[in-house]
Amino acid sequence: MSDVESFPDQELIPVLVTRQLSRNQLGLARELGLQPTCSPVLQFDYPERWEAIHGTLSKFNSDAMAFTSKHGVEGYRRYSLDFPVSSSGKEVYAVGPSTAEQLFNIGLNAHVPELHNAAALARFIIDEMGTGKIAWFCGNRRREVFDSLLSDAGFEVLPVVAYQTHANPEIADVDRYRALVFYSPGAVEAFLEEHEIPDLPVFAIGPTTASVLKDAGFGEIIESSDTKTEVLLQNIADYYSIPNGANNRDK
């Protein structure tokens, strides 16, 4: 069924999402009266060879592994294909439920903090472990708050750069949209490499991304009430007051 058939009397709200959404999420967005366009602002590359990383990890001999993104999990998965890893005796920590779900899919059960950001994860690990050695699977554009909090608490942290993040120059024309959605600080930084700050409401998946948007000078910033995409989409619909797909809010 087309968007016009779904909402014959109403115009869908065009929303630019700076990462890819799943088929189910796209369907939900349209049910909510939104017309999302996915235009990822980041490209992700993974190492072709893992020997150097394996050597460093073997010498470090961590007590726990930490993941602050699903891309870190994907990097770990690829690494473990070349060098099968025994996680026996190691604690596993994830920044949020989506990352934990991806870890579960590859056989790892992760502890998740109540708040889903890197600072909360670091504090959660401090409370849980007290001290120890953490292998942190991250990207080249990582934010240092996670490392800093753990190091200040006496932990040894090994950043394992499991993927490289690059700005995608082919971003959609922002002027066509009525809202903009960001999922990470890196996405905000990559967006600003190609665009000026638009005069649009901007939705952030969590407090860290919202803080980066504020520091960058974005105007109206709405932080999602939850880090799940489904909740974020509902927040956008609520902002535009779209009950049951009926848009009754002027821009």
MDAnalysis code that builds the backbone (N, CA, C; Angstrom):
import MDAnalysis as mda
import numpy as np

u = mda.Universe.empty(753, n_residues=251, atom_resindex=np.repeat(np.arange(251), 3), trajectory=True)
u.add_TopologyAttr("name", ["N", "CA", "C"] * 251)
u.add_TopologyAttr("resid", np.arange(1, 252))
u.add_TopologyAttr("resname", ["MET", "SER", "ASP", "VAL", "GLU", "SER", "PHE", "PRO", "ASP", "GLN", "GLU", "LEU", "ILE", "PRO", "VAL", "LEU", "VAL", "THR", "ARG", "GLN", "LEU", "SER", "ARG", "ASN", "GLN", "LEU", "GLY", "LEU", "ALA", "ARG", "GLU", "LEU", "GLY", "LEU", "GLN", "PRO", "THR", "CYS", "SER", "PRO", "VAL", "LEU", "GLN", "PHE", "ASP", "TYR", "PRO", "GLU", "ARG", "TRP", "GLU", "ALA", "ILE", "HIS", "GLY", "THR", "LEU", "SER", "LYS", "PHE", "ASN", "SER", "ASP", "ALA", "MET", "ALA", "PHE", "THR", "SER", "LYS", "HIS", "GLY", "VAL", "GLU", "GLY", "TYR", "ARG", "ARG", "TYR", "SER", "LEU", "ASP", "PHE", "PRO", "VAL", "SER", "SER", "SER", "GLY", "LYS", "GLU", "VAL", "TYR", "ALA", "VAL", "GLY", "PRO", "SER", "THR", "ALA", "GLU", "GLN", "LEU", "PHE", "ASN", "ILE", "GLY", "LEU", "ASN", "ALA", "HIS", "VAL", "PRO", "GLU", "LEU", "HIS", "ASN", "ALA", "ALA", "ALA", "LEU", "ALA", "ARG", "PHE", "ILE", "ILE", "ASP", "GLU", "MET", "GLY", "THR", "GLY", "LYS", "ILE", "ALA", "TRP", "PHE", "CYS", "GLY", "ASN", "ARG", "ARG", "ARG", "GLU", "VAL", "PHE", "ASP", "SER", "LEU", "LEU", "SER", "ASP", "ALA", "GLY", "PHE", "GLU", "VAL", "LEU", "PRO", "VAL", "VAL", "ALA", "TYR", "GLN", "THR", "HIS", "ALA", "ASN", "PRO", "GLU", "ILE", "ALA", "ASP", "VAL", "ASP", "ARG", "TYR", "ARG", "ALA", "LEU", "VAL", "PHE", "TYR", "SER", "PRO", "GLY", "ALA", "VAL", "GLU", "ALA", "PHE", "LEU", "GLU", "GLU", "HIS", "GLU", "ILE", "PRO", "ASP", "LEU", "PRO", "VAL", "PHE", "ALA", "ILE", "GLY", "PRO", "THR", "THR", "ALA", "SER", "VAL", "LEU", "LYS", "ASP", "ALA", "GLY", "PHE", "GLY", "GLU", "ILE", "ILE", "GLU", "SER", "SER", "ASP", "THR", "LYS", "THR", "GLU", "VAL", "LEU", "LEU", "GLN", "ASN", "ILE", "ALA", "ASP", "TYR", "TYR", "SER", "ILE", "PRO", "ASN", "GLY", "ALA", "ASN", "ASN", "ARG", "ASP", "LYS"])
u.atoms.positions = np.array([
    [0.854, -1.194, 0.000],
    [0.000, 0.000, 0.000],
    [0.883, 1.234, 0.000],
    [0.582, 2.224, -0.826],
    [1.413, 3.419, -0.919],
    [1.103, 4.362, 0.224],
    [1.986, 5.378, 0.403],
    [1.768, 6.376, 1.447],
    [0.476, 7.140, 1.205],
    [0.171, 7.455, -0.063],
    [-1.040, 8.208, -0.386],
    [-2.269, 7.399, -0.015],
    [-2.231, 6.098, -0.272],
    [-3.363, 5.253, 0.073],
    [-3.516, 5.125, 1.584],
    [-2.389, 5.123, 2.321],
    [-2.449, 5.000, 3.764],
    [-3.017, 6.260, 4.407],
    [-2.658, 7.432, 3.864],
    [-3.084, 8.699, 4.427],
    [-3.656, 9.570, 3.317],
    [-4.854, 9.252, 2.839],
    [-5.390, 9.934, 1.672],
    [-5.673, 11.411, 1.885],
    [-5.923, 11.823, 3.136],
    [-6.333, 13.200, 3.374],
    [-5.245, 14.053, 4.000],
    [-4.084, 13.466, 4.258],
    [-3.069, 14.197, 4.980],
    [-1.720, 14.064, 4.290],
    [-0.933, 15.120, 4.396],
    [0.440, 15.078, 3.904],
    [1.337, 14.498, 4.974],
    [2.163, 13.531, 4.608],
    [3.114, 12.967, 5.565],
    [4.212, 13.988, 5.863],
    [4.736, 13.961, 7.081],
    [5.807, 14.866, 7.485],
    [7.138, 14.317, 6.974],
    [7.821, 15.037, 6.085],
    [9.114, 14.544, 5.592],
    [10.206, 14.710, 6.648],
    [10.873, 13.608, 6.965],
    [11.895, 13.578, 8.013],
    [13.178, 12.999, 7.436],
    [14.294, 13.679, 7.659],
    [15.597, 13.181, 7.216],
    [16.275, 12.472, 8.381],
    [16.518, 11.181, 8.216],
    [17.155, 10.351, 9.241],
    [18.580, 10.062, 8.794],
    [19.544, 10.364, 9.643],
    [20.940, 10.305, 9.216],
    [21.579, 8.932, 9.404],
    [20.773, 7.897, 9.446],
    [21.256, 6.515, 9.412],
    [20.154, 5.647, 8.818],
    [20.480, 4.403, 8.528],
    [19.507, 3.514, 7.910],
    [18.530, 2.988, 8.956],
    [17.254, 2.915, 8.598],
    [16.240, 2.291, 9.446],
    [15.864, 0.936, 8.871],
    [15.365, 0.065, 9.728],
    [14.924, -1.244, 9.268],
    [13.591, -1.113, 8.532],
    [13.229, -2.166, 7.851],
    [11.957, -2.170, 7.113],
    [10.781, -1.956, 8.060],
    [10.832, -2.617, 9.228],
    [9.746, -2.455, 10.199],
    [9.680, -1.033, 10.736],
    [10.840, -0.435, 10.965],
    [10.867, 0.941, 11.461],
    [10.346, 1.920, 10.429],
    [10.670, 1.689, 9.169],
    [10.144, 2.538, 8.100],
    [8.625, 2.418, 8.019],
    [8.122, 1.195, 8.170],
    [6.679, 0.988, 8.143],
    [5.987, 1.680, 9.305],
    [6.593, 1.587, 10.493],
    [6.029, 2.255, 11.656],
    [5.999, 3.766, 11.457],
    [7.072, 4.315, 10.901],
    [7.130, 5.769, 10.672],
    [5.969, 6.222, 9.798],
    [5.676, 5.478, 8.757],
    [4.586, 5.863, 7.857],
    [3.228, 5.714, 8.557],
    [3.106, 4.686, 9.388],
    [1.870, 4.543, 10.158],
    [1.651, 5.729, 11.093],
    [2.755, 6.323, 11.552],
    [2.679, 7.458, 12.464],
    [2.495, 8.791, 11.736],
    [2.467, 8.738, 10.404],
    [2.279, 9.967, 9.639],
    [3.571, 10.635, 9.224],
    [4.669, 9.899, 9.256],
    [5.970, 10.433, 8.884],
    [6.425, 9.839, 7.560],
    [7.188, 10.610, 6.809],
    [7.780, 10.114, 5.568],
    [9.298, 10.212, 5.718],
    [9.933, 9.131, 6.238],
    [11.373, 9.201, 6.479],
    [12.192, 8.960, 5.218],
    [13.269, 9.700, 5.096],
    [14.291, 9.448, 4.089],
    [15.580, 9.128, 4.838],
    [16.129, 7.959, 4.594],
    [17.359, 7.560, 5.273],
    [18.562, 7.968, 4.424],
    [19.380, 8.826, 4.969],
    [20.567, 9.307, 4.274],
    [21.741, 9.245, 5.247],
    [22.367, 8.062, 5.373],
    [23.445, 7.908, 6.354],
    [24.575, 8.908, 6.114],
    [24.972, 9.592, 7.174],
    [26.050, 10.576, 7.055],
    [27.407, 9.956, 7.367],
    [27.391, 8.703, 7.817],
    [28.631, 8.026, 8.160],
    [28.798, 6.758, 7.341],
    [30.042, 6.488, 6.975],
    [30.403, 5.229, 6.344],
    [31.323, 4.475, 7.297],
    [31.185, 3.150, 7.334],
    [31.955, 2.343, 8.283],
    [32.795, 1.316, 7.542],
    [34.069, 1.262, 7.884],
    [34.999, 0.292, 7.308],
    [35.618, -0.531, 8.433],
    [35.845, -1.797, 8.151],
    [36.418, -2.708, 9.143],
    [37.772, -3.213, 8.656],
    [38.667, -3.525, 9.566],
    [39.988, -4.005, 9.146],
    [39.883, -5.271, 8.301],
    [40.755, -5.352, 7.317],
    [40.822, -6.578, 6.517],
    [41.660, -7.636, 7.221],
    [42.594, -7.194, 8.034],
    [43.459, -8.113, 8.785],
    [43.409, -7.731, 10.258],
    [43.410, -8.760, 11.113],
    [43.222, -8.546, 12.550],
    [44.423, -8.988, 13.378],
    [45.543, -9.333, 12.746],
    [46.679, -9.878, 13.483],
    [47.207, -8.914, 14.538],
    [47.347, -7.645, 14.176],
    [47.900, -6.673, 15.118],
    [46.981, -6.492, 16.320],
    [45.683, -6.407, 16.051],
    [44.720, -6.258, 17.145],
    [44.732, -7.504, 18.029],
    [44.829, -8.671, 17.413],
    [44.858, -9.907, 18.192],
    [46.076, -9.944, 19.105],
    [47.224, -9.532, 18.575],
    [48.430, -9.523, 19.398],
    [48.307, -8.596, 20.592],
    [47.737, -7.415, 20.362],
    [47.561, -6.445, 21.450],
    [46.579, -6.963, 22.495],
    [45.472, -7.543, 22.048],
    [44.476, -8.074, 22.979],
    [45.045, -9.234, 23.799],
    [45.822, -10.083, 23.163],
    [46.393, -11.237, 23.864],
    [47.328, -10.787, 24.985],
    [48.119, -9.756, 24.722],
    [49.039, -9.247, 25.750],
    [48.290, -8.523, 26.869],
    [47.204, -7.866, 26.514],
    [46.461, -7.077, 27.502],
    [45.717, -7.966, 28.490],
    [45.137, -9.074, 28.005],
    [44.452, -10.050, 28.856],
    [43.394, -9.376, 29.737],
    [42.338, -8.889, 29.115],
    [41.319, -8.102, 29.817],
    [40.462, -8.946, 30.748],
    [39.869, -8.259, 31.736],
    [38.889, -8.884, 32.622],
    [37.481, -8.777, 32.057],
    [37.273, -7.791, 31.178],
    [35.934, -7.539, 30.642],
    [36.047, -6.888, 29.272],
    [34.953, -6.985, 28.518],
    [34.861, -6.314, 27.219],
    [33.690, -5.349, 27.266],
    [33.867, -4.187, 26.634],
    [32.812, -3.172, 26.622],
    [32.541, -2.733, 25.193],
    [31.263, -2.471, 24.918],
    [30.833, -2.083, 23.570],
    [29.919, -0.870, 23.684],
    [30.286, 0.201, 23.005],
    [29.487, 1.431, 23.043],
    [28.754, 1.682, 21.730],
    [28.767, 0.703, 20.826],
    [27.990, 0.820, 19.590],
    [27.838, -0.555, 18.959],
    [26.839, -0.671, 18.081],
    [26.645, -1.917, 17.346],
    [27.782, -2.154, 16.352],
    [28.424, -1.090, 15.902],
    [29.547, -1.253, 14.976],
    [30.742, -1.882, 15.685],
    [30.897, -1.569, 16.969],
    [31.931, -2.233, 17.747],
    [31.663, -3.726, 17.857],
    [30.398, -4.092, 18.007],
    [30.016, -5.504, 18.050],
    [30.332, -6.181, 16.714],
    [30.009, -5.499, 15.614],
    [30.295, -6.065, 14.286],
    [31.797, -6.253, 14.092],
    [32.577, -5.275, 14.570],
    [34.024, -5.422, 14.490],
    [34.506, -6.618, 15.289],
    [33.981, -6.788, 16.488],
    [34.336, -7.945, 17.317],
    [33.949, -9.250, 16.625],
    [32.761, -9.273, 16.017],
    [32.320, -10.484, 15.310],
    [33.292, -10.860, 14.205],
    [33.724, -9.878, 13.443],
    [34.660, -10.147, 12.347],
    [36.013, -10.601, 12.883],
    [36.438, -9.961, 13.951],
    [37.702, -10.356, 14.585],
    [37.640, -11.805, 15.047],
    [36.519, -12.186, 15.693],
    [36.404, -13.534, 16.248],
    [36.302, -14.606, 15.167],
    [35.938, -14.221, 13.943],
    [35.951, -15.186, 12.842],
    [37.375, -15.595, 12.494],
    [38.303, -14.646, 12.565],
    [39.709, -14.933, 12.282],
    [40.421, -15.511, 13.497],
    [40.036, -15.045, 14.680],
    [40.678, -15.479, 15.921],
    [39.584, -15.819, 16.935],
    [39.112, -17.078, 16.921],
    [38.040, -17.467, 17.854],
    [38.380, -17.073, 19.286],
    [37.436, -16.414, 19.931],
    [37.668, -15.833, 21.252],
    [36.869, -16.595, 22.298],
    [37.513, -16.906, 23.403],
    [36.802, -17.476, 24.542],
    [36.487, -16.341, 25.510],
    [35.187, -16.116, 25.731],
    [34.780, -15.063, 26.670],
    [34.554, -15.615, 28.071],
    [34.944, -16.871, 28.298],
    [34.745, -17.505, 29.596],
    [35.474, -16.708, 30.685],
    [34.739, -16.363, 31.728],
    [35.334, -15.626, 32.834],
    [35.395, -14.130, 32.624],
    [35.055, -13.651, 31.434],
    [35.073, -12.212, 31.155],
    [33.661, -11.644, 31.224],
    [33.526, -10.517, 31.880],
    [32.259, -9.811, 31.867],
    [32.123, -9.066, 30.540],
    [30.882, -8.908, 30.088],
    [30.607, -8.196, 28.839],
    [29.604, -7.089, 29.145],
    [29.904, -5.876, 28.682],
    [29.065, -4.712, 28.954],
    [28.665, -4.039, 27.646],
    [27.406, -3.608, 27.579],
    [26.882, -2.933, 26.390],
    [26.235, -1.627, 26.791],
    [26.338, -0.628, 25.910],
    [25.827, 0.702, 26.233],
    [24.304, 0.753, 26.278],
    [23.626, -0.145, 25.553],
    [22.172, -0.119, 25.514],
    [21.603, -1.433, 25.027],
    [20.275, -1.555, 25.007],
    [19.637, -2.831, 24.648],
    [19.875, -3.266, 23.215],
    [19.963, -2.327, 22.272],
    [20.200, -2.718, 20.876],
    [21.579, -3.337, 20.719],
    [22.573, -2.728, 21.357],
    [23.928, -3.284, 21.317],
    [23.969, -4.631, 22.027],
    [23.261, -4.729, 23.155],
    [23.212, -5.996, 23.887],
    [22.542, -7.093, 23.058],
    [21.505, -6.725, 22.318],
    [20.821, -7.708, 21.466],
    [21.756, -8.229, 20.385],
    [22.549, -7.334, 19.792],
    [23.482, -7.776, 18.758],
    [24.553, -8.691, 19.356],
    [24.981, -8.394, 20.580],
    [25.930, -9.281, 21.264],
    [25.303, -10.644, 21.550],
    [24.047, -10.639, 21.974],
    [23.349, -11.895, 22.252],
    [23.268, -12.754, 20.994],
    [23.089, -12.108, 19.848],
    [22.991, -12.832, 18.578],
    [24.283, -13.542, 18.197],
    [25.403, -13.117, 18.783],
    [26.666, -13.809, 18.512],
    [27.140, -14.588, 19.744],
    [26.221, -14.814, 20.685],
    [26.506, -15.701, 21.808],
    [27.035, -15.058, 23.065],
    [26.908, -13.722, 23.188],
    [27.416, -13.043, 24.376],
    [26.272, -12.379, 25.141],
    [26.233, -12.605, 26.440],
    [25.228, -11.969, 27.304],
    [25.868, -10.756, 27.977],
    [25.297, -9.597, 27.737],
    [25.902, -8.353, 28.208],
    [25.102, -7.718, 29.327],
    [25.817, -7.065, 30.235],
    [25.198, -6.224, 31.258],
    [24.938, -4.849, 30.648],
    [23.798, -4.260, 30.972],
    [23.401, -2.978, 30.385],
    [23.021, -2.013, 31.502],
    [23.522, -0.779, 31.475],
    [23.136, 0.200, 32.506],
    [21.714, 0.691, 32.306],
    [21.175, 1.317, 33.334],
    [19.810, 1.837, 33.248],
    [19.721, 2.989, 32.248],
    [20.728, 3.859, 32.254],
    [20.812, 4.933, 31.272],
    [21.730, 4.488, 30.148],
    [21.366, 4.824, 28.920],
    [22.061, 4.254, 27.770],
    [22.970, 5.266, 27.091],
    [24.082, 5.565, 27.756],
    [25.118, 6.396, 27.149],
    [26.465, 5.965, 27.712],
    [27.536, 6.450, 27.096],
    [28.873, 5.972, 27.437],
    [29.258, 6.302, 28.873],
    [28.896, 7.499, 29.345],
    [29.232, 7.876, 30.715],
    [28.521, 6.973, 31.720],
    [27.240, 6.704, 31.463],
    [26.479, 5.823, 32.357],
    [27.057, 4.408, 32.353],
    [27.495, 3.959, 31.185],
    [28.105, 2.626, 31.100],
    [29.387, 2.572, 31.917],
    [30.217, 3.603, 31.810],
    [31.465, 3.631, 32.581],
    [31.175, 3.583, 34.080],
    [30.219, 4.376, 34.546],
    [29.882, 4.389, 35.974],
    [29.306, 3.044, 36.417],
    [28.534, 2.426, 35.530],
    [27.955, 1.111, 35.813],
    [29.069, 0.075, 35.991],
    [30.066, 0.101, 35.122],
    [31.190, -0.835, 35.215],
    [31.974, -0.594, 36.509],
    [32.182, 0.668, 36.859],
    [32.889, 0.997, 38.100],
    [32.154, 0.413, 39.302],
    [30.833, 0.584, 39.333],
    [30.037, 0.049, 40.443],
    [30.052, -1.475, 40.470],
    [30.036, -2.084, 39.280],
    [29.965, -3.545, 39.194],
    [31.309, -4.210, 39.503],
    [32.398, -3.644, 38.992],
    [33.692, -4.317, 39.048],
    [34.652, -3.739, 40.082],
    [34.548, -2.467, 40.365],
    [35.475, -1.835, 41.303],
    [36.776, -1.442, 40.656],
    [37.438, -2.400, 40.019],
    [38.659, -2.147, 39.268],
    [38.848, -3.296, 38.287],
    [39.800, -3.134, 37.357],
    [40.042, -4.204, 36.394],
    [40.568, -3.674, 35.076],
    [40.631, -4.577, 34.099],
    [41.160, -4.255, 32.769],
    [40.037, -4.432, 31.748],
    [39.765, -3.368, 30.994],
    [38.636, -3.353, 30.062],
    [39.141, -3.233, 28.629],
    [38.733, -4.179, 27.776],
    [38.953, -4.050, 26.332],
    [37.717, -3.386, 25.743],
    [37.906, -2.196, 25.215],
    [36.790, -1.382, 24.717],
    [36.788, -1.415, 23.189],
    [35.804, -2.094, 22.607],
    [35.688, -2.188, 21.150],
    [34.969, -0.936, 20.642],
    [35.702, -0.104, 19.915],
    [35.209, 1.217, 19.552],
    [35.676, 1.581, 18.147],
    [35.393, 2.812, 17.727],
    [35.805, 3.301, 16.419],
    [36.851, 4.398, 16.537],
    [37.321, 4.868, 15.407],
    [38.348, 5.908, 15.407],
    [37.812, 7.265, 15.854],
    [36.479, 7.471, 15.781],
    [35.895, 8.746, 16.212],
    [35.305, 8.649, 17.619],
    [35.823, 7.773, 18.427],
    [35.287, 7.545, 19.773],
    [35.392, 8.818, 20.608],
    [34.468, 8.948, 21.548],
    [34.494, 10.040, 22.518],
    [35.161, 9.533, 23.787],
    [36.031, 10.345, 24.376],
    [36.926, 9.875, 25.420],
    [36.304, 9.805, 26.811],
    [35.028, 10.213, 26.963],
    [34.432, 10.236, 28.294],
    [34.421, 8.857, 28.936],
    [34.161, 7.814, 28.152],
    [34.126, 6.448, 28.674],
    [35.490, 6.063, 29.231],
    [36.520, 6.255, 28.427],
    [37.895, 5.945, 28.814],
    [38.313, 6.762, 30.033],
    [38.004, 8.060, 30.015],
    [38.450, 8.957, 31.081],
    [37.850, 8.588, 32.432],
    [36.550, 8.316, 32.456],
    [35.897, 7.976, 33.716],
    [36.469, 6.689, 34.310],
    [36.678, 5.687, 33.464],
    [37.230, 4.420, 33.953],
    [38.679, 4.589, 34.407],
    [39.466, 5.310, 33.633],
    [40.873, 5.508, 33.993],
    [40.997, 6.260, 35.314],
    [40.161, 7.278, 35.491],
    [40.185, 8.052, 36.740],
    [39.814, 7.187, 37.945],
    [39.041, 6.121, 37.697],
    [38.634, 5.221, 38.776],
    [39.633, 4.080, 38.993],
    [40.758, 4.104, 38.257],
    [41.794, 3.108, 38.454],
    [41.764, 1.920, 37.511],
    [40.873, 1.937, 36.521],
    [40.822, 0.861, 35.530],
    [41.909, 1.043, 34.475],
    [42.331, -0.063, 33.903],
    [43.145, -0.034, 32.688],
    [42.198, -0.240, 31.510],
    [42.245, 0.657, 30.539],
    [41.336, 0.583, 29.393],
    [42.155, 0.476, 28.111],
    [41.839, -0.524, 27.317],
    [42.473, -0.694, 26.008],
    [41.451, -0.378, 24.924],
    [41.548, 0.787, 24.259],
    [40.655, 1.045, 23.121],
    [41.048, 0.154, 21.937],
    [40.134, -0.704, 21.528],
    [40.357, -1.584, 20.382],
    [39.603, -0.965, 19.200],
    [40.329, -0.349, 18.282],
    [39.682, 0.327, 17.152],
    [39.242, -0.737, 16.152],
    [37.969, -1.141, 16.285],
    [37.425, -2.254, 15.503],
    [36.762, -1.803, 14.216],
    [36.667, -0.479, 14.006],
    [36.107, 0.042, 12.764],
    [36.544, 1.486, 12.578],
    [36.517, 1.931, 11.333],
    [36.841, 3.306, 10.977],
    [35.575, 3.990, 10.481],
    [35.355, 5.215, 10.930],
    [34.189, 5.982, 10.540],
    [34.602, 7.140, 9.654],
    [33.898, 7.321, 8.531],
    [34.193, 8.405, 7.595],
    [32.898, 9.139, 7.258],
    [33.029, 10.424, 6.981],
    [31.866, 11.203, 6.553],
    [31.446, 10.780, 5.156],
    [30.146, 10.679, 4.949],
    [29.589, 10.366, 3.629],
    [29.248, 11.673, 2.923],
    [29.924, 11.998, 1.824],
    [29.662, 13.280, 1.152],
    [28.311, 13.349, 0.443],
    [27.682, 12.204, 0.205],
    [26.427, 12.179, -0.546],
    [25.235, 12.181, 0.413],
    [24.962, 13.347, 0.984],
    [23.866, 13.503, 1.927],
    [22.698, 14.188, 1.221],
    [21.487, 13.782, 1.565],
    [20.292, 14.335, 0.918],
    [20.177, 15.843, 1.148],
    [19.424, 16.499, 0.288],
    [19.174, 17.938, 0.380],
    [18.301, 18.230, 1.603],
    [18.891, 18.871, 2.592],
    [18.228, 19.074, 3.878],
    [16.995, 19.972, 3.757],
    [17.001, 20.902, 2.832],
    [15.922, 21.893, 2.733],
    [14.563, 21.291, 2.419],
    [14.541, 20.054, 1.970],
    [13.277, 19.409, 1.611],
    [12.524, 18.878, 2.830],
    [13.133, 18.932, 4.019],
    [12.586, 18.214, 5.168],
    [12.112, 19.157, 6.269],
    [11.297, 18.611, 7.155],
    [10.760, 19.390, 8.273],
    [11.330, 18.948, 9.616],
    [12.136, 17.915, 9.611],
    [12.798, 17.471, 10.836],
    [14.051, 16.691, 10.456],
    [15.011, 16.685, 11.370],
    [16.300, 16.037, 11.152],
    [16.583, 15.153, 12.362],
    [17.098, 13.940, 12.131],
    [17.295, 12.972, 13.208],
    [18.761, 12.527, 13.260],
    [19.349, 12.576, 14.460],
    [20.729, 12.136, 14.655],
    [20.783, 11.035, 15.707],
    [21.674, 10.062, 15.472],
    [21.835, 8.931, 16.371],
    [23.164, 8.914, 17.115],
    [24.089, 9.795, 16.777],
    [25.389, 9.753, 17.437],
    [26.108, 11.082, 17.283],
    [27.034, 11.388, 18.204],
    [27.856, 12.587, 18.057],
    [28.652, 12.586, 16.756],
    [29.158, 11.399, 16.359],
    [29.923, 11.319, 15.118],
    [29.103, 11.698, 13.906],
    [27.817, 11.352, 13.925],
    [26.932, 11.715, 12.818],
    [26.748, 13.221, 12.739],
    [26.653, 13.867, 13.906],
    [26.535, 15.333, 13.932],
    [27.781, 15.964, 13.323],
    [28.947, 15.486, 13.738],
    [30.207, 16.039, 13.238],
    [30.345, 15.821, 11.730],
    [29.967, 14.628, 11.269],
    [30.059, 14.342, 9.835],
    [29.091, 15.209, 9.036],
    [27.898, 15.417, 9.566],
    [26.900, 16.256, 8.899],
    [27.433, 17.673, 8.713],
    [28.073, 18.203, 9.734],
    [28.559, 19.582, 9.687],
    [29.756, 19.743, 8.748],
    [30.388, 18.642, 8.369],
    [31.460, 18.716, 7.376],
    [30.911, 19.039, 5.991],
    [29.617, 18.779, 5.784],
    [29.020, 18.947, 4.462],
    [27.912, 19.997, 4.432],
    [27.364, 20.387, 5.592],
    [26.195, 21.261, 5.632],
    [26.340, 22.351, 6.677],
    [25.653, 23.446, 6.440],
    [25.450, 24.460, 7.470],
    [24.346, 23.972, 8.407],
    [24.238, 24.599, 9.571],
    [23.181, 24.228, 10.513],
    [21.835, 24.679, 9.955],
    [20.898, 23.749, 9.773],
    [19.602, 24.107, 9.184],
    [18.644, 24.690, 10.219],
    [17.668, 25.412, 9.736],
    [16.625, 25.964, 10.597],
    [15.481, 24.951, 10.670],
    [15.744, 23.855, 11.393],
    [14.785, 22.753, 11.503],
    [14.783, 22.228, 12.936],
    [13.668, 21.668, 13.399],
    [13.714, 20.910, 14.643],
    [14.639, 19.704, 14.448],
    [15.465, 19.437, 15.445],
    [16.426, 18.345, 15.362],
    [16.165, 17.381, 16.515],
    [16.053, 16.095, 16.181],
    [15.783, 15.061, 17.176],
    [17.044, 14.251, 17.443],
    [17.351, 14.047, 18.725],
    [18.549, 13.311, 19.138],
    [18.139, 12.036, 19.858],
    [18.873, 10.950, 19.622],
    [18.526, 9.659, 20.202],
    [18.801, 9.619, 21.702],
    [19.717, 10.463, 22.194],
    [20.047, 10.429, 23.613],
    [20.742, 11.695, 24.063],
    [21.089, 11.774, 25.350],
    [21.637, 13.010, 25.916],
    [23.004, 13.400, 25.364],
    [23.852, 12.425, 25.049],
    [25.180, 12.760, 24.528],
    [25.063, 13.426, 23.169],
    [24.247, 12.867, 22.301],
    [24.036, 13.451, 20.982],
    [23.372, 14.816, 21.099],
    [22.405, 14.946, 22.002],
    [21.736, 16.236, 22.217],
    [22.738, 17.293, 22.680],
    [23.658, 16.904, 23.557],
    [24.666, 17.836, 24.058],
    [25.593, 18.311, 22.940],
    [25.976, 17.398, 22.057],
    [26.846, 17.768, 20.933],
    [26.109, 18.704, 19.982],
    [24.829, 18.437, 19.741],
    [24.023, 19.319, 18.894],
    [23.952, 20.728, 19.498],
    [23.763, 20.794, 20.797],
    [23.690, 22.091, 21.472],
    [25.014, 22.835, 21.362],
    [26.106, 22.133, 21.613],
    [27.435, 22.759, 21.546],
    [27.755, 23.241, 20.136],
    [27.214, 22.536, 19.126],
    [27.478, 22.906, 17.734],
    [26.670, 24.116, 17.296],
    [25.634, 24.456, 18.064],
    [24.846, 25.638, 17.734],
    [23.511, 25.374, 17.084],
    [23.060, 24.112, 17.086],
    [21.732, 23.824, 16.551],
    [20.684, 24.513, 17.430],
    [19.547, 24.849, 16.822],
    [18.511, 25.591, 17.530],
    [17.612, 24.709, 18.358],
    [16.464, 24.327, 17.801],
    [15.488, 23.532, 18.536],
    [15.902, 22.069, 18.544],
    [16.247, 21.563, 19.721],
    [16.744, 20.198, 19.874],
    [15.781, 19.434, 20.775],
    [15.298, 18.302, 20.294],
    [14.383, 17.470, 21.069],
    [15.066, 16.139, 21.330],
    [15.285, 15.830, 22.599],
    [15.919, 14.571, 22.974],
    [14.855, 13.493, 23.126],
    [15.088, 12.343, 22.510],
    [14.124, 11.252, 22.598],
    [13.974, 10.792, 24.043],
    [12.776, 10.388, 24.411],
    [12.519, 9.908, 25.766],
    [13.060, 8.502, 25.996],
    [13.555, 7.853, 24.930],
    [14.121, 6.510, 25.028],
    [15.060, 6.323, 23.852],
    [16.027, 5.413, 23.985],
    [16.989, 5.196, 22.908],
    [16.495, 4.214, 21.848],
    [15.294, 3.712, 21.986],
    [14.736, 2.843, 20.953],
    [14.191, 3.694, 19.807],
    [14.483, 3.277, 18.583],
    [14.028, 4.027, 17.414],
    [12.510, 4.155, 17.383],
    [11.807, 3.119, 17.802],
    [10.352, 3.161, 17.778],
    [9.809, 4.292, 18.657],
    [10.455, 4.500, 19.800],
    [10.050, 5.589, 20.695],
    [10.416, 6.937, 20.092],
    [11.579, 7.010, 19.492],
    [12.005, 8.252, 18.832],
    [11.009, 8.660, 17.748],
    [10.574, 7.709, 16.946],
    [9.606, 8.009, 15.893],
    [8.285, 8.510, 16.487],
    [7.877, 7.895, 17.586],
    [6.657, 8.354, 18.252],
    [6.837, 9.770, 18.791],
    [8.026, 10.080, 19.308],
    [8.315, 11.431, 19.790],
    [8.184, 12.459, 18.669],
    [8.643, 12.104, 17.471],
    [8.533, 13.021, 16.332],
    [7.058, 13.240, 15.987],
    [6.292, 12.137, 15.943],
    [4.864, 12.251, 15.653],
    [4.161, 13.090, 16.716],
    [4.546, 12.901, 17.977],
    [3.945, 13.683, 19.064],
    [4.281, 15.163, 18.911],
    [5.505, 15.457, 18.501],
    [5.916, 16.854, 18.317],
    [5.020, 17.538, 17.293],
    [4.717, 16.826, 16.221],
    [3.864, 17.388, 15.184],
    [2.382, 17.107, 15.447],
    [2.085, 16.552, 16.609],
    [0.692, 16.263, 17.001],
    [-0.040, 15.512, 15.905],
    [0.425, 14.291, 15.658],
    [-0.169, 13.465, 14.601],
    [-0.915, 12.307, 15.257],
    [-2.143, 12.512, 15.725],
    [-2.897, 11.402, 16.302],
    [-3.414, 10.478, 15.206],
    [-3.045, 9.196, 15.319],
    [-3.528, 8.199, 14.339],
    [-3.223, 8.620, 12.908],
    [-2.063, 9.236, 12.715],
    [-1.655, 9.571, 11.348],
    [-2.219, 10.866, 10.822],
    [-2.917, 11.644, 11.636],
    [-3.489, 12.905, 11.143],
    [-2.630, 14.065, 11.583],
    [-2.006, 14.741, 10.663],
    [-1.134, 15.861, 10.974],
    [-1.960, 17.136, 11.156],
    [-1.922, 17.705, 12.383],
    [-2.674, 18.930, 12.592],
    [-1.805, 20.042, 13.176],
    [-0.489, 19.908, 12.988],
    [0.391, 20.950, 13.485],
    [1.054, 21.660, 12.327],
    [0.982, 22.986, 12.301],
    [1.673, 23.758, 11.284],
    [3.141, 23.801, 11.599],
    [3.927, 23.982, 10.567],
    [5.362, 24.079, 10.770],
    [5.676, 25.337, 11.558],
])
